[in-house]
Each structure stands twice: as structure tokens, then as C-alpha cells.
Amino acid sequence: MKKLIAAALATTALTAPAMAEEIKEFRIGILGGENAQDRLNNNECLRAKTEDLLGVETKLFAPADYNGVIQGLLGGTIDMAWLGASGYAKTYLSDPEAVEPILVKVNTDGGYGYYSVGFARKDSGIASLADMKGKVFGFGDPNSTSGFLIPSIEIPQATGASMTSGDYFGEVKFTGGHEQTIVAVNNGDVDGGVTWADGLGAWEDGYNSGALRRAVDAGLVDMNDLVQIWQSKPIPEGPVVLRKALPEDVKVKMTGLMASLKSMDDECFYGVAAGEAKGFMPITHDAYEVIIEARKLKSN
């Protein structure tokens, strides 16, 4: 009997720390799409608030591409990230137990959709996809929803041709991210490209939020030099995800922090959310089933 009790105590001792697991640090991943320093600057306020809230060192990671964040979440080296819908789909399809979606950015109109937007320089004479025939078309990142997945499905439906270089467009190339695409179009390095926007507000401002708004705020472009040539159907905004293996109290605290960020510090929220929005609100996995199916079809 003593042996049994001793064994039971030993087992309890082994499992107790796991039940009340404590984290030594917290790591936030930031998707690519603009230069690393700007990404770090925009999220520094979130890093500081997280560190205060959790009482552990908090670090920001800004990998060069989307896959860097996805692999960090899958490998347990990143604890939280705001993914695009396609990035979440890839993460889920790689390991359904890796992360859980908790919140989504809700737009000023109360919706959580956004668009993939095709654009060109106004002085190029390109005003539609028809004018892009034989021209150079720029995508962002292969794991971007608006910068690749959705336009690679919807644009061929509009042109009746594939996205292979030389089929309809003269050349199709990856720029590496949203900011790179915007700069490449603005500089004339590619004739047209796609990026993301909430589609609300004025074109001249780069809409209310999205990569164009970020580029305007950063002084990279004057929207009056650009023209919109295509727009996708609405895309569900990607989720803020947490690593499933995190302790429950950490998940609750971080969900609370992100959900109250807008009311707590609007300036910080603006930087984190890439522009004007209502806030981060609850979302579940079900919202992304359509994107997961689209991702599955593309990978077959």
C-alpha cells in the first residue's frame, strides 16, 4: 500500500507542474508584408503591454516571409500571431492542434471581410485586367490570402486563362510581400499587382485599413498616382491565433488584451491593425472552412 501511495504521489508530482505550467517568455510573430523595422515599431506598444500583463519577457519576431511565422507557430517558437486566412489554413492543415483562432479584426462597418485589390499606375494607361494582357503582374507572398491565394483563383475566372507567365500576363512574379508589391507598381518595376484593403473609406487615403493605408501613412505612395483595376469577392479577415499548448490563464489574458486594445490605446491599435477599425472581436475556426477548402484545392 505504501508503494502505491508513493507511486501516486510521484505521479502527482510529475503532472502538477504541467497543470500549472508557467511560461518563461512570450513570443509574438508578425507577418511579412512591410519592412521588418516598421513591423516592429507598429507592434512595440503591444509587446510592452503584453510584458506588463504576463510579467515575463515578451519578444517580437518579424520573419522575412509568412512561412517564417507559420513554422514558428507549428514548432512552438512563436506563441501568438495575427495570420491571414490562408496562413491559418496552412497552419491548420499542417497540424490541427497547433493553434486556435481567438479574435478577428472587425472593420468600421461591423464586418470582418476585406478584399484583394488589383492596381496599377494611373499614367500607365492600365485601367482593367484586359489592359494587363501581356504585361508584368506582381503577387506578394505565396502564403498570402489576398496577395496570392484568392487572386490566383478569381483572376483566371475573369481572364479565362491561367496565371502561368506568358499565358495571359507576360510575366507573373512574386515580390515578397504587400509593401514590396505596392512599391514595385509605384516604381514601374511591375505593371500591376495585388494587395489588401478593407474597401471602406476613400481610395485617396488607401482606404480605411490595409496595406495601401500603411503605405500612405509611411509616405511610400500617393494614391492619386495609382488606379484600381480589379477587386476580389469579400475574403474573411485572418484570425489572431494562440498556440493551443499555452496555459489557459495566458490565453485568457492575451485574448482580453487584444479584445480591449482599441478602447485601451487607440493609437497602439491603429498600428497593430494596419489602420482604422472597430476592434478585435471573437472568431472561431468555422469562419475559415471555405479558405481551408480553397487552400486544399490549390495544393492538390
N, C-alpha and C positions, 0 to 999 in steps of 0.2 A: 504493500500500500504506500509506504514511504517513497518507494521508487516511482510509483505512478504520480504521486503528488509532486515530487521533484521534477519529473518529466513535464508535467503540466505547467509548473512554474517556469521551467526553462523555455517551453514553447511560448508562454505568455510574454516572457522577457524578449524573445526574438520578434514576436509580432507587434508588441506595444509601440516600439519606435516607428514602425511603418504606419500604424494607425494615426499617430500624432506626428507625422513626418514634418520636418521643418526644412525650409529651403535656405540655402546659404546666400543665393543671389537670384535676381530675376532678370531675364533677358528678353528684350523686345526687338523683334525683327521688323525692318521697314523695307517694303517692296522697292525695287528699282523703278526707274521712270524719270528721275531727275538726278542731278549730280549728288554724290554722297553727302557733301558738306551741307547743302541746302536741306536734304532729308534729315540730317542730324539736328540742324538748327531748328527746323519746324517741330521736331518731336522732343527737344530738350526739356521743355516745360512738363511734358508727360513723364519723362524719365525722372525728373526731380520729385514730382507729386507721387509717383509710384514708390520711390525710395523712402519718402516720408511715411507713406501709408503702410508699407510692408516692413519697414525697419531693416531692410537688407540692401546691399549694394545692387543698384539697377544699372544695366548696361544697354546701350542701343547698338544694334547691328544693321548695317546698310550694305548688304552684298551687292555685287555688280549687276546681278540679274535676278529675276523672280525665283529661279530654281534654287538659288542660294538660301532664300527664306524657307522654301518648301522643304528642302533637305534638312535644314536646321530644325524645323518642327518635327519631321519624321525621325530625326536622330536624337531628339531630346536636348539639343543645344540652344534652341530658342523656345521660350515659354508662351509668348503672345505675339500675334501679328494681325494686321488688317490685310486680308488676302482679297484678290479679285475672285469672282465666282469660278473662273476656270482654274485658278490656282488652288482654290478649295477643292474643286472636283478632282484635280490631280492628286492632292494630298489624301483625300478620302479613298480614291481608287487604289492608291498605293498601300494605305493602312487605315481601315475604317475606325480603328481605336486610337489613332494618333492625336486628333484634335476634336474639339467641339465648338460649333459656332455659337456665339452668345449674343452678339449685337450687330445691328446694321445701321449704316448712316442713312437717316431719313431726310429727304430734301425739304426745301422751304414750302413745297406744295403738299407735304404729307406723304408723298410716295417714296418708294425706295428703288425706283428704276433709274437707269441712265442710258446713254447712247454711245455707240461707236460713231464717230463723226469723220467723214472724209472731207479733206480740204486741200486747197491749192493756193498759189499766189494769184492775186487778182489780176496783176499785169501779165500773167502767163496766157490769158485768153481761155483758160480751162474753167468751165462753169458746170460741168456734169461728168459722170463716168464715161459718157460717149466721147467726150473730148480727151479722155485719158488713154484712148486706144493707141498702142504703140509707144506709150510714154513710160517713165520710171515711177513705180508705185512703192511707197515705203510703209512697212509694217513695223511695230515696236518690238515686243519680246514674244517668243514662241509660246510662253505660258500666260500671256495676257489675254483676257476675255475680249476687250474692245480693241486691243492692238493686234489681235490675230484671229482667235477662235471664231468669233461671230462674223467679222467681215469675210473670212475665208469660206464661210458657209453661205452668207447672204449675197455677197457681190457676184459670185458666179451665177446665182439665180437671176441677177439683174442683167448680166452681160451675155449669159448663155455660153460662157467659155470658162476654162479652168484658170487657176491662179498661177499656173506654171509660166515662167518667163518666156515671152515670145508667142504665147497662145493668144492673149488679148492685149495684156500690157507688154510693153517692150521688155521690161525687166521688173521683177519683184524682188525687193531686198529687205532684210531686217536691219533696222537702225540700232537696235539695242534697248530702246525704251521710248516712252512718250515724249519726254523733253527732246531727246535726240531727233525724233521724227519731226517735231514742230520746228526745230532749228534747221533741219535738213531741207524742209519745204521752204521755209523763210529765206534760206540762203541760195535756193535754187539747185541744191545737190540732188534732190529728187523732185519730180514734177507734182506729185500729190502724195498724200499719206492719210493715215487714220489715227485718231486719238480718242480720249473720252471726255464727255461733258454731261452735265445733268440736263442740258437742253432748256433750262429756265433762265430768265433774265435776258440781257442783251448780248448779241454777238460781239459788239464792240468791247465789252468787258471780258470776253472769253466765257460768257455765260456766268451763272452764279457760282458753280464749283466745277472742278475737274482740272485736267492737265493744261487746258488752254488758259484758264483763270490763273493757275500757278505761273505759267509763262508770262502772262501780262503783269502780274504782281512782281515778278522777278526782272521786269524790263527787257525780256528777251524778244518780244514781238509787239507790233502794233496791229491789232486785229483788223484795222482798216486796210491793211496790205494783203489780207487773206480773204478767201471766199469759201463758203461751204459747198461741197459738190455731192455729198451723199450722207444719209443718216440711216442707221440700223433701226430695227424694231426695238422696243424697250428691253433692256437687259437688267436682271436683278443685281443690285449693288452687292459687292462681295462682303463677306462677314468678318467681323473681328473674332478671331478664334483663340482659344486657350488650349494648352496641352492637357489632355484628359488626365494624365498621371499626376497633375499638380494637386496639392492638398486642397480640400474643399473650402477652407477658410480663405485661402489665397484666391480661389476662383470667385468667391462671393465678393471679396474686397475689390478685386480688379473689375468685375462686372459693374459694381456700384460706382467705381471711379470713372469708368468710361461713360456710363449712363448719365452721370451728373456733370461731366466735363463742360458741357455747353453752359449750364447755369452757374457753374463754379468759376469758370475762367473763359470767357468768350473768345478772347484773343488766342489763347492756347488752343482752343477747339478749332478755330479758323485754320491755324497752321497744321494741326493734325489731320483735319478733314478735307483739306485742299479747297477751302472756300466757305461760302455761306451755306448753312444747312440748319435743320431743326434740332438735330442731336443724334445720338446713338440710341437705338431702341431695340427691344428683344427680337430675336430671329431664331428659327430652328433649321435643322438640316433639310426639312421638307421643301423649303423655298428653293433649294438648289438642285432638285431632282432633274429638272429639264436640262440644266447646264451639264450635269453629270452624264446624262444620256448623250448629249451633243459631243462631249469630250470622248466618250466611249466610241461613238461612231467615227470620229476623226482618227482615233488611234488604231482602228481595225484596218 
